[in-house]
Amino acid sequence: KQEVTQIPAALSVPEGENLVLNCSFTDSAIYNLQWFRQDPGKGLTSLLLIQSSQREQTSGRLNASLDKSSGRSTLYIAASQPGDSATYLCAGYSGGYQKVTFGTGTKLQVIP
Amino acid sequence: DTAVSQTPKYLVTQMGNDKSIKCEQNLGHDTMYWYKQDSKKFLKIMFSYNNKELIINETVPNRFSPKSPDKAHLNLHINSLELGDSAVYFCASSQWGSTEAFFGQGTRLTVV
């Protein structure tokens, strides 16, 4: 059974700092991993999707990597801004059909 | 244009009542999902439908019954609501074969 863990649970950083969010999964058979941000009252927004054949994806100030052998994914945020404050969730796709397991999330606060 | 829309956004109801949450997607996807997010922000899949057929049915009480009248809609009906049903429920859609999911804004259900 797939389990997804995110560390840290909460993170507070000053504006401008680079940061890394971690996601660990137990089932190496994972074939895709997706990062989301969740804003209060706004639901989930997809940030990056890394397919099994890829090792990383980049979008603007965001870079996500996937290492299936170690069961880890990281989300790197460069030059953090107050607008980045949100909860970040990773989700692993595994199984014979589209079964998604979400992590518990990391609540990020960027202080101006 | 909202890709995945859920109604209502907020729902407060008494124990024992029956309620429905509606979900519609205009992305032309053939797969839709319901997720439950508990108080610890942990997202768990409840149901998955592909072309109106039930694909995933996780361990969910029989009081929860999804209904998919067509590929663009997946409604969630809940009978005899209990306090423990209080949570945020997310609807999502994707195209079978692609694991990039699009989420609705969520429905915050409060049972009193």
Interface residues (C-beta under 8 A of the other chain):
Chain A: Y31 N32 Q34 F36 Q38 G41 K42 G43 L44 T45 S46 L49 T87 L89 A91 Y93 Y97 Q98 K99 V100 T101 F102 T104 G105
Chain B: K9 T31 Y33 Y35 K40 K41 F42 L43 K44 I45 S48 I55 I56 F90 A92 S94 W96 T99 E100 A101 F102 F103 G104 Q105 G106
